[in-house]
Amino acid sequence: MQSLLFFIQQYRTFIVFILLEIMSLSMIVFNHRYYNALFFDTLQRYTLNISAQTDNVWEYFNLKNINQDLIEENARLNLMLTAKQKQIDKLIEKNLKAKDTLVSQNYELVVAKVVRQTTHKNKNYVTINKGSIHGLEVGMGVISASGLVGRVVLVSSHYATVISLLHIDMSVSASIRRNGVVGSLQWYPNSTLKAKLLHVPSHLSISVGDTVQTSGYNAVFPPDIPIGIVEKVGQKYDETFYDVDIKLSTHFHQLSYVYVIKNLLQKEQEELEKQTTEKIEGKKKNE
């Protein structure tokens, strides 16, 4: 304490000078707009510079942790890619493998992410993040890991829209896996889980629990893609067809990724069928 008092006593003139200078500068800064702005601008610049230098020092000493986080993130992404590839391979093996090995060679899958979809309307659709630059075209079939999704209706460079099964105008040729009975599947409105299997004659065998899948009777979908399970079989007394309720296998509320099916021989098949129809119709007119 005595040392402090001695220091003040010895340098009192200099200390008073410094205090007066500080007071003078303060009065100039706070009472003059130009110097006030200059002071705070300079103060802010130096504060930001100090803060940046502090951040650089912190990042330098934290590089080990940052590198570890990057390594873990890279491993996680690689794991996701590996899992996705395994899922695709499994899907191809399970759903696209036909009895004739040539059939499986006729199809390719394009993985796409769902960016938007509707499920509460009578005419629902799905938007995906792949388009014409990825090889997508109107009319291609779309499936998920759990089953059928729909058909591509519009394509831009980077996006495509898909009419889903949850659409009153969507119809798919379907068959019963157990015995090959074929019918036409249409969505049951106001439910994301129900559909109807139509035009199944009552003399054919169909039971609750039967698996419904694509029949392969068109160029859009390969055979054996899961659609759903028979939930109810009924028949009206004045009709010769079953009234069949199907529980859909695709969980539309949980769609995240889908697979667009490219039939490499679709155009050839459709062109041949078109020529055949024209030829038959032409013969009928001549007769």
LOLO-556526 format. One record per residue (C-alpha): x, y, z. Coordinates in steps of 0.5 Angstrom, whole numbers, plus 2048, in hexadecimal, padded with zeros to 3 digits. Each point is the difference from the previous one (the first is absolute). Layout:
# residues N
XYZ/...
//
This chain:
# residues 287
800800800/806805802/8037FE7F9/7FA8027FC/7FF806804/8078027FF/8007FE7F8/7FA805800/803806804/8067FF7FB/7FC8007FA/7FA804802/8028057FA/8007FB7FB/7FA7FC802/7FC807801/8028017F9/7FE7FA7FD/7F9800803/7FF8077FE/8027FE7F9/7FB7FA800/7FA805803/8028047FA/8007FB7FB/7F97FD803/7FD8077FF/8028017F9/7FE7F97FE/7F9800803/7FF8077FE/8028007F9/7FC7FC7FB/8067FE7FC/8057FE805/7FB7FC803/7FE7FC7FA/8088007FF/8017FD807/7FB7FB800/8027FD7F9/807800802/7FE7FC806/7FB7FB7FC/8067FF7FB/8057FE805/7FB7FC804/7FE7FC7FA/8077FF7FF/8027FE807/7FA7FB7FF/8027FD7FA/8077FF802/7FD7FC807/7FC7FC7FB/8067FE7FC/8047FE806/7FA7FC803/7FF7FD7F9/8077FE800/8007FD807/7F97FC7FE/8037FD7F9/8007F9803/7F9800802/7FE8037FA/8047FB7FC/7FD7FB804/7F98027FF/8018007F8/8037F9800/7FA7FE804/7FB8047FB/8047FD7FA/7FF7F9803/7F9801801/7FE8027F9/8047FA7FE/7FC7FC804/7FA8037FD/8027FF7F9/8027F9801/7F97FF804/7FC8037FA/8047FC7FB/7FF7F9804/7F8802800/8008027F8/8047F97FF/7FB7FC804/7FA8047FD/8037FE7F9/8017F9802/7F97FF804/7FB8047FC/8048007F9/8027F97FF/7FC7FD7FB/8007F87FE/8038027F9/807803802/7FF8057FA/7FA803803/805803806/8058037FB/7FA8047FC/7FF804806/804806804/7FF804806/801807802/800802807/7FC806802/7FE804806/7F9802801/800808801/7F8801800/7FA7FB800/7F9801801/7FB7FA804/7FA804802/7FD8017F9/7FC7FC7FA/8068017FC/807800803/8078007FE/807800802/8068047FE/8077FD7FF/807804800/8027FC7F9/7FE8027F9/8018007F9/808801801/8007FA804/7FC7FC7FA/7F9800803/7FA8007FB/7F9801800/7FC7F9801/8067FD804/7FE7FC806/802802808/8007FB806/803800807/8037FB804/7FA7FE802/7FC8007FA/7FC8037FA/800808800/7FE8027FA/8018037F9/8048067FD/7FC8057FD/8048077FF/808801800/804806800/808800800/8017FF807/7F97FD803/7FA7FC7FE/7F97FF803/7FD7F9801/7F87FE800/8007FC806/7FC7FA801/7FB805804/7FD8037FA/7F97FE7FE/8038007F8/8057FB802/7FF7F97FE/8067FA800/7FF7F97FD/8017FB806/8007F9802/8007FB806/8077FD801/7FD7FA803/7FC7FE7F9/8018057FB/7F9803800/8008077FC/7FC806802/8008077FF/802804807/7FD807801/801804807/7FA801805/7FF807801/801803807/8057FB802/8088007FF/7FF7F8802/7FB7FD7FC/7FF7FF7F8/7FB7FB7FC/8027FA7FC/7FB8007FA/7FD7FC7FB/8027F9803/7FB7FB7FE/7FD7FC806/8017F97FE/808802801/8037FE806/802806805/801801807/801805806/808800801/8017FF7F9/8068047FD/7FE8057FB/8068027FB/8018037F9/7FE7FB7FA/8058037FB/7FB8007FB/8028077FE/8078047FE/800804806/8017FC806/8047F9801/7FC7FA802/8007FE808/801807803/7FC800806/7F9804801/7FD7FE806/7FC7FA803/7F97FE7FF/7FC802807/7F97FE7FE/7FC7FC7FA/7F98017FF/7FB7FF7FA/7F98047FF/7FA7FB7FE/7FF8037F9/8078007FE/8057FB7FD/807804803/803800807/800806804/807800803/803805805/8088017FF/804803806/8068037FC/8077FE802/8038077FF/800805806/7FE8077FC/801804806/8077FD801/8038017F9/807802800/8037FD7FA/7FD7FD7FA/8037FC7FA/7FE8027F9/8007FA7FB/8038017FA/7FE7FA7FB/8058007FB/7FB7FD7FB/7FA804801/8008047FA/8017FA7FC/7FA7FC803/7FB806800/8028017F8/7FF7F97FF/7F9800803/7FE8067FD/8027FD7F9/7FC7FA802/7FA804802/8008047FA/8017FA7FB/7FA7FC804/7FB8077FF/8028007F9/7FE7F97FE/7FA801804/7FE8077FC/8027FC7F9/7FB7FA802/
//
